[in-house]
Structure formats: structure tokens, C-alpha cells
Amino acid sequence: MDTKYIFVTGGVVSSLGKGIISSSLARLLLSRGYRVTIQKFDPYINIDPGTLNPYEHGECYVTVDGHEADLDLGHYERFMDTPTSRANNVTTGRIYQSVIDKERRGDYLGKTVQIIPHITDEIKRNVKLLGNTGKYDFVITEIGGTVGDIESTPYLEAVRQLRWELGQNALCIHLTYVPYLRAAKELKTKPTQHSVKLLQEVGIQPDVLVLRTEKEIPASMRRKVAQFCNVDPDAVIQSIDVPTIYRVPLTMHAQHLDEIVLRKTGIEPEGEPDLHRWNHFLDKIEAAKEEVKIGLVGKYVELQDAYKSINESLFQAATYMDRKLSLHYIHSEKLTAENAGEKLDGLDGVIIAPGFGQRGIEGKFHAIKWCRENDVPTFGICLGMQCMVIEFARNVLGLEDANSTEMDLKTPHNVIDLMEEQKSISNMGGTMRLGAYDCVLDPESLTAKAYGTDHVRERHRHRFEFNDEYRERFEQGGMKCVGKNPDAHLVEVVEIPGKRWFVGTQYHPEYQSTVLHPNPLFIDFVKAAIAYGAEKQAAK
Ligand code: GLN
């Protein structure tokens, strides 16, 4: 069959959850046996979000092939259960860079290079790249931003042209917001009508409207929207707030989104999607009553999206362990030696978050010291692992002022330092150790047992590394380097054997945890936290 292209645009406001709608549709189509991928086109000029502060766009996600990507790619993977790659995330910066490179090479043969057709052609070429591999029946393209934004205009023009060229092989889903005015006790569809009008002005007629709402939208109101917007009444779908994003595929299926998409792209739907395993997960969410209390020590705690993949990995692990996740954010900047006990007591497990730079770092050391001394299950991720190493050096090995050279260039004990190859790099973008690398684990380690194998491949995003010159001293002092990269011999995992659960990973296991395949290390950490919680309860 021809590859079908589904475009997902958004209107009225941002943050409506285009990523979740795209992911939910992908889940439904995959569960019907189709081959599906999702790509995100972001209208900003950065080449990738790698250099963006989390305050700007939340977490930076990393693909297997080492692309620093928009966090929506994390949703795609968690819902689809298949990896994405660099090709799944394109920005205006990448489009312009490619066009400018072509111009310098002389590819445009003396023509004036313009937004239309050169930028739009480059967008169209990129939209079709994954489809042209022949690997997919459906390519879902999420257009970042909101209709009406100046920066989105070239993308919408590309979508308009593609719809024209692809005919029935293309379809446009537009997501809008229907606000509820409390004072008037009314839902309002006018913003949706305006938003669709904006789309129509640029020549795009949406085929499906998804209305995000906090209250049930009556059928009569949906019919009215259909009539005003030239959309079939059954193709006006509501997306009402649900307790978990993982329920959205079901609410979309209940309103036949998958069947509508199939029919409109010329496919007669057969049977039902097989959501057996997905529903099993949802049942577990519903059934979980008891809590597991996890603390997350980091500096971006006021921002939910900064640790998105960690939150989701913990949620998945807790759910599979029949627990409700109770996640407590602990601001590392506010942690001191004096208040660490007060802030961390009562938690069943603690995560020390990844990050960059000096801010909040001392608080992480205080948290780790308290957790280590009180034998609380502790999981350090990337910078969190590096902090575990530094804290151990200072407080157990007696290496005063030990540090990472990221924080203190003049430290007498650079237990975390730059790799040789990193030292000459001056550009910030895309120059870290990025993407999936092999890791060989000591078969006796807790980590190997958690994974059930001694060979794993996990994703990285960092510049600094454990300094091998100190390895012997750490091992003698009780912190073991149990995971190593087989090629570069870099230390990837440290553990303190004898503790309940004290593991630090240089890699980010949270980038590889999906609903259908939760990450084993998160499962094992949550298991240890539950056991510790039960132990404390019994001792009371
Ligand atoms: N800042 C540290 C480094 O660059 C850790 C990065 C991270 O936690 N992702 O090595």
C-alpha cells in the first residue's frame, strides 16, 4: 500500500497535547498491525533542542542514534514501543542549514533562494524521507507551534502542497481547545471556529478535529462545530481530560479516530486493534492502591517537564509493581546538611537527577550522604551518578574537595573529568557523548541481576566521565565499578554492594522505558523501594 501521511496541527493555545494525540493514534494503528512512525517538525531556529535550557522546552530527549530531540519523541517511543531517530525530529534551523549548504554548493543554479519554493520544498522532502524508506504504512507528522504563528507558516504551506499532491494519501488532524467559562457555565467553540478559519485561509481544510476540553462537549455542540468548519460530524472528536495520558488511545478509539483515519485514507478497517497488553497496563494503574514514595532531587523541580522521561519510567515501574507512584520533588538548591534528614525521611527511594552546571550541586551531595548513611534505595542518573562518586570520594575515601572538573577546574581530585577527546571541543551543540552505547556488567552486580543479562545498551548524554585513575581506590573503599563500555573501557555503572540499593548509571535508562517494555533497572529500583517501605512499616 502507498504510505499515508497524517498531519497533526494545533490551534488556539499551545500545550494541548498534540504529541499525545499523535502517539495515541500511532498506538491504535500499530495495534491494528500497521507499520507506523511519528515525526516532529519544530518551527524554532535552533538546530536541535540540545543547547536549550529545560526552562524553554522541558527535557531534552535522546534517540538511539544520538540525536538530542524534542521531548515529544519520548512520548512517541513510550506509546509506540519502537525507537525513533534523528530523522524523526526536524527544526527550522536544520531546514535552513540544509538549504544554505545547497546554495553554497551551487545547487540552485543561480536562482534566488526563497522561502517558497526552496524552504517549503526542503520541508516537503524531509516530511517524505521516512515514508520513502518503504518501512512505514503511516507517517504521522506533528507540526510544532500553533496555527497563526509566523514561524509555522512555511510548514503549513508545505502541508497544503503535500495534501494537494498526495490526495487521499494525506490527511489533516487539527487539535483545538474548547474553554469552559465558569461564570457563564458554558463551553465556547468560537476559538475553534477561528482557528479552523486560520487554517482554511492558508488553504488547509482539516479532515478531523480533536477538541481538547475539561468538560463533556454535547453532541449538538459538536455538530455545530462540524457545520461551521466543513468537517464530518463524526470526525469532530473530543479529548476530555483523563487521569493518565496512557488512557488517551482508548478515548480516541471509543470515538473511532482510528477507523475514521483509515476510511479517509482509503482503507476499509477490519476488526479491532489488539490492545490486550495496553489494557493490562491500564488495569494495573486502576487497581494500584498502595503508594510507593519516591523523592527526586534536582534543580528544575518547579518544572514538570524537565524530568519527563524519569517521571514516566517511574510511573511505569510503579504500575507494574502494583503501586501508585507518589513522586516528591526536592529542590537540590534548598538541601543542606542540616535539613537533608527532614526532607528525605519517609521516602522509600531517592533519585538523584541528571543535570549540568554548579547550581544545586552541593544539595545533591548532602542528599546522597544522608541516603548512603541511612541505607535508603538510591538511584543516581548521569550527573546523579557523578555526584555519588564525588560524595563517596569526599566522605568515604577522604579525598578532600574531590569534584568534577565541570564544577571545579582546580580540584585536587578530579574523580570526574573530561574525556581526552572532549578536551579540544569548543562548540556546545551535538558534541557530547550521545546515543546508545554498549555496557558490559559484572554478572554478580545488582544491576546485572536487575536486567537479567550482563550486556546492555543504553543511551548517553554527557561530556564528563569517571576518572579511571581513581578506580582502584574506589573499589578498595567499597564503591564498585560494575559496568563498563567494552570499547572505551569507560565506567558506566557504580554500586555500593551491601547497601539495599545504591546504583549510579552514567547513562540515562529513562530514555528506554516504554509502556510495553518498562526499563528493568527502574523496576528493580522501585521493587527495592517497596521492600524498604514495607521494612520500615514492619519496624514501626
Ligand atoms: N553535566 C554532566 C556531564 O556533562 C552530566 C550530564 C547529565 O546529567 N546529562 O557529564
Residues whose N, C-alpha, C, O or C-beta is under 5 A from the ligand:
A	BS01	LIG	P354 G355 F356 G357 I381 C382 L383 R461 H462 R463 F464
